[in-house]
Amino acid sequence: MPGRPFILSGKFVNADPMPDSVLMGVFPKNNAYGVATMYYAKVRNGNFKIIIPKLSMPSKFLFGPSAFGKSRVIGQYYAQQGDSVHMEIDAKTSEYAISFLGKGSEKYNLINQLINQEKRLKVALDVIYRRYISPLKQQTNFDALILDSYFTEVQDTLLKWAKARSELIKNQRAIETVVADLLTSEYSNYDATWVNLIDVFHSRYHKDPALKEIIRSKFNSYVETSQITSDSSILLSPNYFIYRSFKLKTQLLVNSPSSTVEFIPYYNSIKESGQGLVGQRMITEFFIGNYTMEKITGYSPSVFDSLVLDASKVVTDPYYTALISDKGKTRKGSKLFQGEFLDKNGANFNMKALKGKVVLIDMWVTGCGSCASFHSNFKTNVYPQLKNIEDLVVLSIGMDKARQAWLAGVESGKYSSRSYVNVHAGALGTSHPFFTYYTNSLPLLLLVDRDGRIITKVNNTGPASELKALINKALLKTPAK
C-alpha cells in the first residue's frame, strides 16, 4: 500500500550457532544481472527486523542468516510496499523450516508451498526416470519406443502437477492476479523443467537419427502449462526471460541437424519473440545473460558488434538501452579502460605496464562456477601451447574483497595459476571501477592487443580451439607506430 513501508521481522529457533545478523538482497529491477540493494539487521536473542521505506514494484529478494562472517541464502521471495510479515525460522535441520504471519503473509507462504510442490515433482520425475531410462544405460542400443513412452509419461505428469499448482494458487484469493501469475512463472515453471529435460536428452542422443526424431517430435508437440500473457507479470519475473530464451535456443537445436545453434539465427528468434517492453527485455537478456553463448557457433567479434548496433535501433527503453550500449565498450578496437589493482605484495599495479604485450584478462571471484569452468578448460587445452610465449600475458584479476580469499583462490588452482600475473581488486571487490565499467557478471574475459585496444570479449563457454586461434592471430600482428 502507498505510504506504508515494507517490514520483515523474524525469529530464529533451534539455531546453533545463532546468527549474528541477517542479509536481504533486493533486486529493484527484477532481473538476474542487476546489482542487489543490500539490507542488514542484527539478530538479538534470535529476533531481527528489516524496514524498507519504499518499493516501487513487487521486488524479488534473497534472504539469509550470517554467522561468523559466513552467510547463506535460505529463501527467495517477493517484497511489496505495505507488507508487514513475521518469519518463524526453525533451524533444527539444514533445510530451514520457514513460515510467515502478518499482513501479506499469504504470498510468502504460497511461495513456500510452490517450492515444496516442485521438490515433490522432482521426486516423481526421478521415479519415472529410474523405471524407464536407468535400466537402458547398460545396453548398447537404446530402445526408441521406450524413450517415446518415457516422454509421454513425463508430459502427463507435468500436466497433472500443473493442474494441482493452478488449484493451489486459485485458493489464495487474497493474492492479486498479477502476483499470482508472477509466482507461477518464477517458482513453479514446469515448462522450464520440460525444456531442460529435452536439452539433456538431445545432448546425449542427437547423433542417433531415430532418437533425435522422437526428441524433436515430443518437443514440438508439447503444450505449455503456464500461459502467462500479462506484461505486468512477465516483467517482474527474471526466470521467465531465462526460460523463454532457453526454449527458443532448444527449439532451434532440436530442429537442426547439428548439436549447436548459429549465433545470428538465435538472435533473430529472440528479436521476433515479443513486443513492447517484453520484447526489448528479451533482446537485452540476449546480450547480458551468461547463458547466451552456450552451444553457439558462428560467433565473432564483428558479428557481435553488428548485432549490438542492430539492437540499438530496436530497443528504446532508457534502462535497456544503457545496458546494451555498455556492450559497445568491448567492441573491437575500443581503448581498454585503465584500472589499478594490487599485486601479491600489496603494491599498486597499473595495466599500462603491460603495453606491448598481448593480454588475456580473466576476472573472477572464488565460488564462481563459471569462472572455475573456464579456467579448467583454459589451463588444460589452451595455456600449455602458449605459456612460453614472452609476448603473451594472462592477467588474472581476483574480485574477492578479502585478500586471503583471493590468495586462497589463486593457490587452489581452480581459478588462476601462479604462472599468470595475479592481481587483486582490493577491498572494493565488485565495486572496483574496472568491473563496474565493463560488466555486472563474472567471469569477464577480454583479449587485448599490444596497443591496449580490445580485440574481443571472450566467450567463456567457447571451444579451446577458437580462443587459441584468436590469441595466435593477435600475436602475429605488430603494434602500431
N, C-alpha and C positions, 0 to 999 in steps of 0.2 A: 504494500500500500504506500502511496506517495507520502513523504514526510516522516514515515516511521523507519528506523534503522533496521538492519539485519542483525539479529542477535543469535549467537550459538553458544550455549553453555553446556557443561557436561560434567560427568563424574566417572572416574576410573575405580573399579573394584577388582580385587584379586590380582593386582599388578605387582610383579616382583622382578625387577625393581620398579618402583613407582616413577613414572615420567616426571622430569623436572619442568617440561614445557610442552606445548602443542604447537603445530605449524599448520597453517591453512594457506594454500596457494590458489588464488583466484585468477581465472583466465577471462578478463573482461571482454575480449573479442570472441570468445568461444572457438578458438582454433588450436590446433596441435603445435603450432610453431610460434605462437605469441609468447611474450615474456609474462610470467605469472606475477601478480602483485601478492607479496608475502605478508601474512599477518601472524603474529606470535602472541602467546599468552602463557604466563606462568601457571604451573599446576601447584595448588596449595591444598594439602590434605585430600588430594585426589580430585579437587574441583578446579575448573577453569571457565573463562568466559571471553568470547571474542565479539566485538561490536564493530560493524561496518556502517558508517552513516548513510551511504548512498550507493545503490546499484542501479544502473540504467536499464538492465535487462536481466532475465534469468541467466546466471553465470556459473559455469562449471568450476568446481574447486576440488582440490586434493586435500585430504586431511590425514594427519598422523601425529603420533607422540614422539618425543625426543628424550633420550636419557643418556647421560654421559657423552654427549656430543654425537650420538648416533640416532638417526631418525628413520622412520619407515612410514609408508603410506598404507593406511588401513581402510580407507573409504574414498569414493568419488561420488560427489553429489552435485545438486544444482541449488545455489542460493538465490533467493528472491527478496526484493525490497519488502519489508514488513514481516518476514518470517521471524518467529521468536521460538526457537526449538531447543530442547534439552536432550543431550545424548546420554544414554546409560551404556557404559562400555565395560563389559566383563572380559578381563584379560586372562581368564583361567587357563585357556589354551592358546596356541599360536594363532588360531583362527578367532580373532576377536568377535564376540557376540555384541552387536550394536542394535539398540532400539531407540526410538525417538518419542518424545512427548511435546505438547505445546502447539502453538499456532503455526500451521503449515506442516506439521509432522506427518500428515498423510502421504505427502510426496516422498519424503525421505524413507519412510517405512515401505512404500511401494517399490522404491529403487532397490532396497534390500531384498524384497520378495522376488523381483525380476532377476537379480543377480543369482539368488539361490535357485530359481527355476532354471536358469541357464546352466548352472552346475549340474543339476539333475539331468538335464537334457544331454550333457556331455557323457554322463554315465550310461544313459540309454543308447547313445550312438556308439559308445565303446563296446557295449554288449553285441550290437549288430555287427560291428567290425570283426569281433572275435569269432562270431558264428560263421560269417561268410568268407572273410579275407584271410585271417590268420592261418587256417589250415592249408591255404593255397601257396603260402610263401615258400614251402619246400619243394613245390612242383616246378618242373621245367616249363610246362605250358600252362599259361593262365587261362582258365575257362571263361570265355566271353559271356556266356549265359549267366554264370554265377555273378559276374560283375554287374550285369544288367539287373538281376534280381536284387543285388545289394543296393544299387542306386534307387531302385523303386521303393524299397522299404525305408531307406533314409528319407526320401521325399515324403512318403506317407507319415513318417514320424515327425518331421518338421512341420507338416501341415497340422497334425494333431496338437502339437505343443504351441503352435501359433494361435490356434483357437483358444487354448487354455490361457495364453497370455492376454488375448483380447478380452476374455471374460474377467480376468483379474483386474485389468485396467478399467473396464466398464463399471465394475462395482465400486470404484473410487470416485464417487460423484462430486466430491469436494475439489477435485483436481480439474483445472480448466483444460479444454480440448487441446490447445496449442502445446501445453506442457505434457499432456498425456501422449501426444504424437511424438514429441521430442524424446520422451523416455523409451518409447518403443524402438526408435532408431538407435539410441545411444547405449541402451543396456540389454536389449534382447533382440538384436537384429539377426534372426535365424537365416535370412537370405545371405548374410555375410558368412555364416557357418557353411552354407551350401557352396558358395563360390570358393572358399578356402579348401574345401574337400575336393572339388573339381580340380583346382590348381595342383594339389598334391598328387592326385592320380594321373593327371596329364603329364606332370614332370617325370613320373615313374614309367608310364606305359605309352608315351606318344609315338614311340618307334614301331609299335605293333599296330598295323592298319585296322584290324578288327576291334581292338580295344579302344583305339583313338576314336573310331566312329561311334562307339557306344558313349564315350565321354562327351563327344560333340553333340550327339543327339539328345542326351539327357540334359546337358546344359541349356541347349536351345529351347527345350520344351518346358523348362521349369517356369512356374508362375510365382512371382514374388508374393510373399505373405505380408510384407509391410508396405502398404500403399499410402505413403505419406506424400501429400500434394501441396500442403501449406508451406509457402516460402518462409513464413514466420517461424515454423518449427524447424525446417531444414537448416536455416542459417544459424540456429543455436546448437547444432549437432556436429561436432568435429568428426565423429565416426561415420556420419552419412557420407561425407566427401571422400574419406578414405575408402569406404566400401564401394561407392559409385565409381571411383577412379579404378579401383582394383577389378571391379566387374567388367568395365569396358576393356581393360587390358586382357583379361581372361577370355572375353568374347573374341577378341582378335586372335588370341593364342590358339584356342581350340578349333577355330575355323580356318586356320592357316596350316600349310604342310610342314612348317618348321616348329622349332621349340622356342623361338624368340619372336619379338614384335618389333616392327620397324618404327623408328622414332617419330617420323613425320605423320604417318597414318594414325599413330596413337594420339598425337597432339590434335589432329583434325577431329578424331572421335570425341575427345574431351571438349573441343571448341563447339561442337554441334550438339552437346548433351544437355544444354539448358539455356534458359533465357534470363534476362534481368540480372539481379544480384547473385542468384544461384549459379547462373552460367559464368559470370565474372569470377566468382569464387572458385569454381571448378578449374578455370584456366589458371588462376593464381596458385591453387594447390599443385597443379602440374609442375610449376617452376619451383615451388617452395618445398614440397613434400620429399622426404628422404626415400620414399618407396617408388618414385617415378622411374628411376633408371634401372630397376630390377628387370632382367630378361629383355633388355632393349638392345637392338642393333641399329646401325645407321646413324649413330651419334657422331658429331664432330663439332668443334668449337664454332665453325662458321654456320653450320645448320642451327645450332642452339641460338646464336646471336640473331639469326634471321627470324626465328620463332619469337624471341623476345620483342623484336621490332613489330612483328605481326600482332602480337598480343596487345601491344601498347595502343593499337588502333581500335581494339575491341573493348578493352577494359577501361571504364571511365570513372568508377568509384575511386575517390582520392586515396582511401586506405589501401585498396588492392593495387592501384596504380603505383603507389610508393614502393610496395613490396616487389613488384615486377621490375620497376626501374632500378632497384638495388642490384638486380641480376646483371645490369649493364656494367656494374663495377668490375665484374670479372671478364668482361668482353676482351677478346684478343687484341693486344696492343695497348691496353689500359696500363697506366703507370701504377706500380704497386704502392699501396699505402705503406708508409714507412713507420713501423712500430718499434718500440723499445721494450726489451724484456730483460730478464735476469738469468745469468748463467749459473752453473753449479756452485761457483764460489761467491755468488751474490753480487757480482759485478754487472754493470749495465751492458747490454748487448743491443746494438743497432743493426737493423737489416742492411744498412748501407755498406756494412763491412763485407757483404757477400757480392758486391757488384763485380762483374767479370766472370761470375760462376753461373752455371745453370742450377737453379734451386727448385727442389720439390719441397713445398711447405706442407707439413702434416700437423694439423691442430687437433688435439684430443683431450679427453678427460678420463680419469680412472672410473671404471664401472660402465663405460660406453661400449656396448656390444658391437656396434658397427665399426667403432674405432679399432677394437681388437681384431675384428674380422679382416679389415683392410690390411692392418699391419702383418697379420699372419700370412696373407696372400703375397704381400709385397716382399717380406723378408725371405720367403721361400722361393718365389717364382720370378722376381724381378731383380732384387738387390744383389744377389750373388754374381750376376753377369756384369754389374755396373760398379761394384764397390771400389774397384781400383782406379777408377777414372777421376783424376785430380780436379777436373773442371766441373764435376757434379757434387752438389752438397744436398744432403737431406736435412732440412731444418725442422726438427721435431719440437713443437710448442705445446707444453703441458698447461692445461687451463684450471687445474685444481687450485683453490685458494691456499690450501695448506702446503707448504714446501715439502714436508715429509711425505705427504700423499703423492705428490709429483715424483719425488725421488724414488719412492717405492714402486710407482708405475713404470719408471724407466728400468729399474733393476729387475723387475719381474719379467721383462722381455715381451710382455703381452701387447704393449702399446708403443714401444720405442726400442732403441738399441744403443749401446754405448758407442757404436761406430758413427752415429749421427751427431750433428750439432744439436745438443739438447738445451733448450731454454725454457723459462717459466714465466707465466703471466703475472706472478706475484699475488698479493692479497686482493687485487682487482678481480681475479678469476674471469668469469664470462662477462664482466663489466669492462674488460680491457678494451680500449678504443679500436684495436685491430679487429677484435672479434665482433664488436657491435657495428663496425663499418661494413664488414663483409657478410655476416651470417647471423643466424639465430639457431643453428643446429650444428652438430658435430657428427663425424669428422669434417673438417674443412681442408680440402686438398687443392693446392694451386701449384701449377708448373710455371716458373718464371725464367725469362731468358737472361742473358748476360748483361743486358742494358737495364734490368729491373722492370721489364714490362711483362705483363701476364700473357702467357701462351694459351692457357686454358684452365678452367676449373675441372679437376679430375673426377671422373665417375668412380666412387669408392666401391661399386659392385661390378665394375667393368672387368673384362679379361686382362690377364697379366700381359699378354702379347700386345694389346692396344697401348698400354702405358709404356712398355719398353720401346715401342715404335715412336711414340711422342717424345720420349726422352732422347733417344738416339738422333732423331731429326733435329731437336734443339741443340744438341752437342755439335752437329755438323755446321751450324750457322755461326758466322763470325760476328762479333759485336760491331755496332755502328760506330763510325768515326766522328 
